Amino acid sequence: MSESAGETSYDLVIIGAGPTGLFAAYYAGFRGLSMAVVDSLPEAGGQVTAMYPEKMIYDVGGFAEVRGRDLVRGLLDQAAPFKPAYLLGRKAEKLESVEGGVTITLDGGQVLCAGAVLITAGIGEFTPRPLPAGDGWLGRGMVHFVPSLKAHEGQHVVVVGGGDSAFDWVLALHPVAASVTLVHRRAKFRAAESIVRQARELGVRIVTDAEVTRFLDRDGTLAEVEIQVKGAEPEILRADTVVAALGFTADLGPIESWGLQIDHRAIAVDSTMATPRERVYAAGDVAAYPGKVKLIATGFGEAATAVNNIAVMLDPDAHLFPGHSSNAE
């Protein structure tokens, strides 16, 4: 890393601090590269931190199960010896090619100079779909995600939605909350049948063909919600918290204007994870190629592939295969 007036230089700038980006930071350090990690979210971990930090993940190699926040903590610890620069709560606005490298301009005007950029932006910036009745209640009793289960211990919780995330929150909250009720506007669910069945077996109340129509407070604090079931009279439910798990919209934001080959929010790459634009690579869910399977485990392998090829691109005398990490001292 080096600094000049208004600019900071790195070997590699990683756009996205989700699991793939964090593993790329470790691997860049392992290859002796200096790196910065940029993310528009205020905390590292990407979707895992923002959407399901308490959820168990079962398809990461070496872990029979691992909680989302623990996976992120482990990835941060793994990269820590190499001192990545984390620029969180910052958006990469502009990418320009310069002689021998690229520049990335962040919101606020800071310019990062780099030998290469690796985009690990996942699905991009995501915005939760609103719950109309909850307008004005976000942070005052309504949430879209549950960063801490403990915060809802002993509460009466109403989860709104019918997808996997809604049922994930139901199952996670059931052991700690005083009660959990799921409200869904249709009779059918988008969630996997196995988790719907699990929720029913736990005795969770599931109200279908229903919508939350009003939030009711007591002394300014959320106390109840009104739900309207199709063909029935309105019903009042106790509610200390409403989890609005209605899905989200996502887009790549400024990345879409960077002259890359993009289709359905995915960036085309070759077998080295390089895009058609020189010195620009992509890995993880944002990268696309024939036969791609979007898994965290896939992203880890793509990050290693990208970084090793970037190392050779930056130094043609370097070896593509760096040796085994177990041999490093």
Residue, then its C-alpha position, 0 to 999 in steps of 0.5 A: m500500500s502507498e499513499s499520495a495526495g488524495e489517493t491510496s494505492y493497493d495491489l488489489v481492491i476487493i469490492g464486496a465484504g461478504p464471505t467470498g470477498l473476505f476469503a479473497a482478502y486472506y488469499a491476497g495476503f497469502r500471496g503477498l498482495s496489499m489489499a483494500v475491501v470496500d462495501s456499502l454495508p457498515e459491517a463486514g459479512g455481506q448478506v450473511t451479516a445483514m440477513y441471517p447472522e443467527k442462521m446455521i449454514y450446513d454447506v461450508g466444507g469442514f463444518a457440520e454446521v456453522r452459525g452465520r456470524d461465526l463464519v464471518r468472524g472466522l473469515l475476518d480472523q483468517a485475513a487479520p494477519f495480512k491487515p486488509a484495509y476495510l472501507l465499510g459503509r462506502k460505495a464504489e462509484k467509478l472504475e477507470s483504467v489507467e496505465g498499469g492499473v485501475t482507479i476506483t472512486l468512492d462516494g465522497g471522492q476518495v480515489l483508490c489506485a490498484g493493480a487490479v480489482l476483484i468484484t465480489a458484490g454478491i447480488g449487489e445492493f439489496t433493499p427489503r420490500p416494504l410492509p405497507a402497514g408498517d410505514g414509519w415503524l422501522g426501528r420502532g418495533m418493525v425489523h426486516f432482519v434479526p441480527s440478535l435473537k437474544a434481543h427478542e427473548g420473551q417477546h411476542v413476535v409476528v413474522v410476515g412472509g411466506g418464503d424461506s427467510a420468513f420460516d428461518w426466522v420463525l424457527a430461530l425465534h421459536p426457542v427464545a420468544a414468548s410466542v411466534t406467529l407467521v402471517h402470509r397473504r397466500a395459502k401457499f408458501r414459497a418456502a421449502e416444504s421441509i421447513v414449513r412442516q418443521a414449523r407446524e410440528l413445533g406448534v407455531r401458529i400460521v395464519t394464511d390468506a391474511e395481511v397485517t393492516r395496522f400497527l397499534d401502540r401503547d405509549g408509543t411502543l408497539a404492542e399489537v397488530e391488526i390482521q385481516v384474514k380473508g372472509a373473516e373479521p379483523e383480529i388483534l395479535r400481541a406483538d412486541t416485534v414484527v419481522a417483515a420478511l417479504g424478500f428484497t430487490a437487488d441491483l449492482g448499482p454503479i457497477e452496471s456502468w463499468g463496461l462489463q458484460i452483465d446479465h441478470r445482475a451477474i458478470a461474465v468471467d472466464s476460467t481465470m475469473a477475469t472479465p473482458r475488461e483488463r485487470v477486472y475480475a469477479a468471483g462469488d455470486v456476482a460471477a457467471y459462467p456456464g454450469k455455475v452453482k451459487l454456493i459460499a463454497t463455490g465463492f471460496g474456490e473462485a476467490a482463490t482462482a482469481v487472486n492467484n491469477i491476479a498475482v501472476m498478472l501483476d508479476p509475470d515471474a510469479h507462479l500461478f500455484p503458490g504452494h500449500s498454505s500448510n507449508a507457509e511459516 
